[in-house]
């Protein structure tokens, strides 16, 4: 009984650690790729001392660094769980967990805000900084713009769902600190903005910091899912004693 229980706990912890490792490594990898893709946009602005555009891009950077790495991680993780037959992360199950129609409507509203904000950010970034480069090669630039906008929709919904779910779960776990959760996220945005304006290297550092923040936010959810899976799949050890 004891060793079996210990083994289950060890497996659960190992699986949790593996999921967190994959999450952070994916975020960091995407952050680096995102940096490499934008080198040709960032450095000419720095060389020409175009402060207005640097400021504009700096204002967009925190939102991009919050949405881009976790969004792709979210959609990959969602597909992974779905293929395993576990649809815990899907929007329908997520909304069904809340019986109140008001809460469901509120959460849908939050997800829409996430999606529209991200669409606005990507649109402004592509039109302001991508258009002079990509749209020279019309229709290839226009096709790329449409494809980029299209592939964002599902990851945005997935990330909006996960982030909202994480905030609500944290609010349940830490009811006294409910106010500090959004304040912490806003503070991280401003820190990211400050770092971006001070040094270009933060375009790589910011996704790493955001990945760690997301990991901390999602930790209670991972633990809860592991606990629920164990409770459903495992019979009580004292039932036959």
ZICOR-V839907 format. One record per run of one state. SS is the DSSP state (a for helix, b for strand, c for the rest). FROM is the first residue (numbers start at 1). TO is the last residue. Records with the same first field share a line. If there is no record, write none. Layout:
SS: FROM-TO / FROM-TO
This chain:
c: 1-1 / 38-38 / 48-50 / 84-90 / 97-100 / 138-139 / 174-177 / 199-201 / 234-241
a: 2-37 / 39-47 / 51-83 / 91-96 / 101-137 / 140-173 / 178-198 / 202-233
